[in-house]
Every structure is written in structure tokens, then in C-alpha cells.
Amino acid sequence: MKKLFAMVVLLLSTFGLGAQSLGIKGGLGYSTLNGGQMSGADIKGRGTYYAGAFVEFPITFFLTLQPEVIYSEQGAKWEATYLGQKASLQLKTSYINIPAMAKLRLGLLSVMAGPQLGFLVGTPTQEISVGNSSVKLNKDTFAAIDFGIAAGVELLLVKGVFIDLRYTHGLINTLDRNNSSLKQLQISNKNNFKNAMLTLGVGLKI
């Protein structure tokens, strides 16, 4: 994970030599999984956080290209019947996400959209309310790469400081469809879930 993050940061730094501005950003998120959930399971999502850096490349006066490197905690929270009784479960995953956003500036407000490539890092865990246990999951049962589409708005508060609101929706399955052991998570019979995340944060342009 450290090597991957260092390589991407180095790439951003190299690009940043010709960029209009560099910046850092971070904030809170609401992460969930979308798909055909198992009967009796009630997915509610979970609170998360993210942090990262970005560079801006001007295309026209109103349009810029903004690649980013973001470390993001994701996953979901749900209720299901576990060992014959109701239990609350929480799946925690971590990604290094690389969005490439096209940003249209409209005064102090900017709208943006673009693709996002994600790399699963760390070891996914499942926490169960019964006995407050935590189980490490086999990383190979999850897709190593995620891909999705992101869209959002950015509001400039004062020079260099902004608020960022964004929604990202995954387009590929985050679970391994062929792995039957994932059904023990009590989420899905078909392992057909995609990541989804709503984030709100602040950033600083340098």
C-alpha cells in the first residue's frame, strides 16, 4: 500500500510542475453497497472519512482537469439474522482512489464529473455486534480494482479554501462472484454489490 501511494503521489507531483495549482483535501463520507441484498438484510451504510491531494490543469478559463489521489475508508453497515438472532454487522474496506475530474467553474461555484479508478488496500474486516467480535476477511474474495463515476460541486469560501460535495457510484462488482464464502457475510446470495459513497469535505489550494 505504501509503495502504491508513494508512486501515485510522485506522479501527481511530477504533473504538478506544470499545473495551475496543487492542493490537499479531506472530510467525512457516507459509504454503502448497492445491489441485490439477501432477504432479511437491511443495509444502512456507514460513516467514513477520506483524505488526499490533487492538481489542477487549466484547459480554458472556465474548464480545468483535476486528477486526485484519495485514501478512502469505505464499506457498509447492515442488520441480519446471525446464528439464529438479529445482529448488526459492519464491513470495513479501504481504497486508494484516483478520480480524474473535469471541472466547470461558474463564479465561486464549480461543477465536476469524471471517472474514478480505485485500488483495494489493507485487509477488509467484518465487525459483528454479537460479542463485539471482529473478523479479518480474505482480501482475495474482494475485487482488487474498483471503477466508477463521480460527480459533485465545489464552493470557494475564501482564496484557496473550498468545500467539496461529491457522490461516487461504482460500476463493477466489488465482491468476487465465484466465492461462496462471501455469502457468510449475510449480505447477498449472488455477491453482486457495487460501492457507493457520498462525501463532504474541505480543501486548500496552494
C-alpha positions as CSV (number, residue, x, y, z in Angstrom):
1,M,0.0,0.0,0.0
2,K,2.8,2.4,0.9
3,K,4.6,1.8,-2.4
4,L,1.4,2.3,-4.4
5,F,0.6,5.5,-2.6
6,A,4.1,6.8,-2.9
7,M,4.2,6.1,-6.7
8,V,0.9,7.9,-7.3
9,V,1.9,10.9,-5.2
10,L,5.2,11.1,-7.1
11,L,3.2,11.0,-10.3
12,L,0.9,13.8,-9.1
13,S,4.0,15.9,-8.0
14,T,5.5,15.5,-11.5
15,F,2.3,16.6,-13.2
16,G,2.0,19.4,-10.7
17,L,5.1,21.1,-12.0
18,G,3.0,22.4,-14.9
19,A,-0.3,22.7,-13.1
20,Q,-2.2,25.8,-12.2
21,S,-2.4,24.8,-8.5
22,L,-1.8,22.0,-6.1
23,G,-4.0,21.2,-3.1
24,I,-5.0,18.9,-0.3
25,K,-8.5,17.9,0.8
26,G,-10.3,15.7,3.3
27,G,-13.5,15.1,5.1
28,L,-16.3,12.7,6.0
29,G,-18.3,10.3,4.0
30,Y,-21.3,8.0,3.9
31,S,-20.5,4.7,2.3
32,T,-22.8,1.9,1.3
33,L,-23.1,-1.1,-1.1
34,N,-25.7,-1.2,-3.9
35,G,-27.0,-4.5,-5.2
36,G,-29.4,-7.5,-4.7
37,Q,-29.3,-7.9,-0.9
38,M,-30.2,-11.1,0.9
39,S,-33.7,-11.5,2.2
40,G,-33.8,-10.2,5.7
41,A,-30.8,-8.0,5.4
42,D,-31.2,-4.2,5.8
43,I,-28.2,-2.2,4.5
44,K,-27.9,1.3,6.0
45,G,-24.4,2.4,5.1
46,R,-21.7,3.6,7.5
47,G,-19.8,6.8,8.3
48,T,-16.3,7.1,6.9
49,Y,-13.6,9.5,6.1
50,Y,-11.2,10.4,3.3
51,A,-8.0,12.4,2.7
52,G,-5.8,13.2,-0.3
53,A,-4.2,15.6,-2.7
54,F,-4.9,17.0,-6.2
55,V,-3.5,19.1,-9.0
56,E,-5.4,21.4,-11.4
57,F,-4.6,21.8,-15.1
58,P,-6.3,24.7,-16.9
59,I,-7.9,23.8,-20.2
60,T,-9.8,27.0,-20.8
61,F,-10.6,30.0,-18.5
62,F,-13.7,28.1,-17.2
63,L,-12.7,24.5,-17.5
64,T,-9.9,22.6,-15.7
65,L,-8.9,18.9,-15.4
66,Q,-8.3,17.8,-11.8
67,P,-6.7,14.4,-11.1
68,E,-6.6,13.4,-7.5
69,V,-5.1,10.7,-5.1
70,I,-7.5,9.9,-2.3
71,Y,-7.2,7.5,0.6
72,S,-10.8,6.4,1.4
73,E,-12.4,4.3,4.1
74,Q,-15.5,2.5,2.7
75,G,-17.8,-0.4,3.3
76,A,-21.4,-0.7,4.7
77,K,-23.4,-1.4,7.8
78,W,-26.4,-3.7,7.9
79,E,-28.7,-5.8,10.1
80,A,-29.2,-9.5,9.5
81,T,-30.0,-12.8,11.3
82,Y,-26.8,-14.3,12.5
83,L,-26.6,-17.6,14.4
84,G,-30.3,-17.5,14.9
85,Q,-30.5,-14.0,16.3
86,K,-30.6,-10.4,14.9
87,A,-27.2,-8.8,14.7
88,S,-25.7,-5.6,13.5
89,L,-22.7,-6.1,11.1
90,Q,-20.2,-3.7,9.6
91,L,-17.9,-4.3,6.7
92,K,-14.8,-2.0,6.5
93,T,-12.8,-1.6,3.3
94,S,-10.0,0.8,2.3
95,Y,-9.2,2.1,-1.1
96,I,-6.7,4.4,-2.8
97,N,-8.9,6.2,-5.3
98,I,-7.7,8.1,-8.3
99,P,-10.5,10.4,-9.7
100,A,-9.9,12.4,-12.9
101,M,-12.5,15.2,-12.7
102,A,-13.4,17.7,-15.4
103,K,-14.4,20.9,-13.5
104,L,-16.5,23.7,-14.9
105,R,-16.1,27.0,-13.0
106,L,-19.2,29.2,-12.6
107,G,-18.0,32.0,-10.4
108,L,-17.5,30.8,-6.8
109,L,-19.3,27.5,-7.6
110,S,-17.8,24.8,-9.7
111,V,-19.5,21.6,-11.0
112,M,-17.4,18.5,-11.8
113,A,-17.7,15.0,-13.1
114,G,-15.4,12.2,-14.2
115,P,-14.2,8.6,-13.9
116,Q,-12.6,7.1,-10.8
117,L,-10.2,4.2,-10.5
118,G,-9.7,2.5,-7.1
119,F,-7.3,0.1,-5.6
120,L,-8.2,-2.1,-2.6
121,V,-5.6,-1.7,0.2
122,G,-5.3,-3.2,3.6
123,T,-7.4,-6.2,4.8
124,P,-11.2,-5.9,4.8
125,T,-12.8,-6.6,8.2
126,Q,-16.3,-7.5,9.4
127,E,-17.4,-6.4,12.8
128,I,-20.4,-8.2,14.5
129,S,-22.3,-6.7,17.4
130,V,-22.9,-10.1,19.0
131,G,-19.9,-10.4,21.3
132,N,-18.4,-7.3,19.7
133,S,-16.2,-9.6,17.6
134,S,-14.1,-8.5,14.6
135,V,-13.2,-10.9,11.8
136,K,-10.4,-10.4,9.2
137,L,-11.7,-11.3,5.7
138,N,-9.7,-12.9,2.9
139,K,-8.6,-10.0,0.6
140,D,-8.8,-12.3,-2.4
141,T,-12.5,-12.5,-2.1
142,F,-12.8,-8.9,-3.0
143,A,-12.1,-7.2,-6.3
144,A,-8.6,-5.7,-6.2
145,I,-9.7,-2.8,-8.5
146,D,-12.8,-0.7,-8.4
147,F,-14.1,1.6,-11.1
148,G,-16.8,4.2,-11.0
149,I,-18.2,7.6,-11.9
150,A,-18.0,10.7,-9.7
151,A,-19.9,13.9,-9.8
152,G,-20.2,16.9,-7.4
153,V,-19.8,20.6,-6.7
154,E,-17.2,22.8,-5.2
155,L,-17.8,26.1,-3.4
156,L,-14.9,28.6,-2.9
157,L,-15.2,30.2,0.5
158,V,-12.1,32.4,0.6
159,K,-9.0,32.4,-1.6
160,G,-7.6,28.9,-1.6
161,V,-10.2,27.4,0.7
162,F,-13.2,25.5,-0.6
163,I,-16.0,23.0,0.3
164,D,-16.4,19.8,-1.8
165,L,-19.6,17.8,-2.0
166,R,-19.4,14.6,-4.2
167,Y,-21.2,11.4,-5.0
168,T,-19.3,8.4,-6.4
169,H,-21.0,5.2,-7.8
170,G,-19.1,2.0,-8.6
171,L,-19.7,0.4,-12.0
172,I,-18.1,-3.0,-11.3
173,N,-18.7,-5.7,-8.7
174,T,-16.7,-5.1,-5.5
175,L,-17.1,-8.8,-4.5
176,D,-15.9,-12.0,-6.1
177,R,-19.0,-13.6,-7.6
178,N,-17.4,-17.0,-7.7
179,N,-16.5,-17.1,-4.0
180,S,-19.2,-18.8,-2.0
181,S,-17.7,-18.0,1.4
182,L,-18.7,-14.3,0.9
183,K,-22.3,-15.5,1.5
184,Q,-21.4,-15.8,5.1
185,L,-21.4,-12.0,5.3
186,Q,-25.2,-12.3,5.2
187,I,-25.4,-9.5,2.5
188,S,-26.1,-11.1,-0.8
189,N,-26.8,-14.5,-2.4
190,K,-25.1,-13.5,-5.6
191,N,-22.1,-11.4,-4.4
192,N,-23.2,-8.6,-6.8
193,F,-22.6,-5.4,-4.9
194,K,-21.1,-2.1,-6.1
195,N,-19.6,0.6,-4.0
196,A,-21.4,4.0,-3.5
197,M,-20.2,6.9,-1.4
198,L,-21.3,10.5,-0.6
199,T,-18.6,12.8,0.7
200,L,-18.4,16.3,2.2
201,G,-15.1,17.9,3.0
202,V,-12.9,20.9,2.8
203,G,-9.8,21.6,0.8
204,L,-6.9,24.0,0.4
205,K,-5.3,25.1,-2.9
206,I,-1.7,26.1,-2.7
